Amino acid sequence: MNLDEMLTLEEAAKYIYENTNIFLDSNNISTKSLNSNTLSVNGFANNLFLIENKDNGKKVVLKQVLPYVRKAAIENVEIPLPKKRIYSEFYSLKFWRETCPSSVPEVYFFDGENNIIIFEYIEGMELLRSSLIKGQRVKNIEGKIADFLAKTAFYSSKYFLDEKQFYGLLNFFNKAESIKVWDDLIFVRAILQPQKREINPLIKEKILNYCQDKKIINKVKEIRFAFNNKKLSLIHADFHSSNIFIKNNKIKIFDTEFAAYGLPSFDMGRLIGNLILNYSSLLGLEYSLERREYQKYLLNFIEKVYKSFKYRLGSLFKLKSNLSSIEIEKYFDEYLYQTLSFISLTIISRLYDGGLCLDLKRIKDLKNRTIAQEFAIKVSREIFYRNREIKNIGELVTIVEKLNYEFQYNKIKELVTRAVK
C-alpha cells in the first residue's frame, strides 16, 4: 500500500473485509467519509471512514494516518507529518486504557506497516466544541477532563515510574518527533515566521505587530526552550475541544497520534486556549445577555477544570510520591507559568486561516470576525506579558473579564465618536 495515497471509500471497505475479522460474517458493508471540519467531525490531518455492518448495525472508525496534513494538501499546501505517529496513537491508547479506561476508545485493529488503525465508533456523543458553539452548558465533565490530565501527568512520569520504565517510554514515544511538529506550528509558523500565513486582512497589521513585539518574542523563546527540552510525562499534545466527545458526565478523548513526552502543561494550555477562543467568538456575534452569561460560564468551566486537576494531581503526589510540600508547590508554580504561555500561543495559532477554529469560522462577516479576533489577540498579549505574575487560575479569569469589559467599552466609545463626527 502506498502510504502517500489516500484510501477511497471502496478501498477502505475492501481493506477491512480482507485484513480483519471485524465484519467477517457480512458482505453488507457501508462506508462513509468523515473528512470534514464541522460540528460533528474535525478531520484536518488524516483520512477517516465510518464503516458499518448493515446486517447488525455495528460501526467502527478506520483511520489512515497520512504523512502530511490532508486538508492542506487538498489546498496545495505542503505540511509534512511524521509517519511513525501511528505507533504513538496505538500505544498511547493502550496506556490510557490502563489508566483511564472509560476516557478513550477501544482499539480493534492495528496495522503499523500501512498506517491504519481501527477503533470503536463513539455513538451518541458530541464534540465538546460543538456543544460550546451551540451555547450548551455541559455538566459534570470538568472533573473527568481533570482526572485524565492528572493521571497522565503522574502515571507516565518519574514520580511514579522507575528510571528504566520512564526513559523506555520517553524514547519510544519521541521517535515520532511530534514535538518538532508543534514547535513548527505553534512557535515558528504562528509567531516567529508568520509572513507567509493567510489571515483575515482586517487583523493582519495587528497580528504582525504582535509577532514583532520584542517582549512577546523573548517570552516565546523562553517557553520554546522548555517545550523542546523538558520531558516530564506523556502528553496528548493535541488536547482541545474538538478532540473530546461528551455526553452527560462521560467523555471520550481521541486523536492521540501526536502523543509524546513533553510538558503536561501543554495539554492544559491547548484546552484553555481553545475555550478562550470560544469566549472571544461571542464578541463577534450579536450582543445579548444570554451570550454574556455564557462567557461567565466558560470562565467558570476553565476554573473548575484547572482547580480539579491541581487537586487530583496534588493528591497523587502526596499519596504516591516522595515529593515534599515545597517541591509540589514549585511544580505547580512552573506548571501555571507554562500553561499561561501555551494558552497565549494556542490563541494566536488558531487565528490564521489555515488553522482557524470553528468558533471563529462560523462568523461569516469579516468585520464581525475581526472584533472577536482583535479581542483574542489582546487576551493573548496580556497573558504572555503576565505569565510570571499570575499566581492562580482565578487571576487569569479576572484578567479576561476585565479585558472584555474594557474592550467592549472602547468599541462603544469608537462608535459614538464616529457618530458625532
QUIDA-V248849 format. One record per helix or strand of 2 or more residues. SS is the DSSP state (a for helix, b for strand). FROM is the first residue (numbers start at 1). TO is the last residue. If there is no record, write none. Layout:
<<SS	FROM	TO> <SS	FROM	TO>>
//
This chain:
<<a	9	19> <b	29	33> <b	47	53> <b	59	64> <a	70	74> <a	85	99> <a	101	103> <b	107	111> <b	116	120> <b	126	127> <a	128	133> <a	142	155> <a	163	176> <a	178	192> <a	204	211> <a	214	229> <b	233	235> <b	244	247> <b	250	253> <b	260	262> <a	265	284> <a	289	320> <a	325	349> <a	353	355> <a	358	361> <a	366	385> <a	393	420>>
//
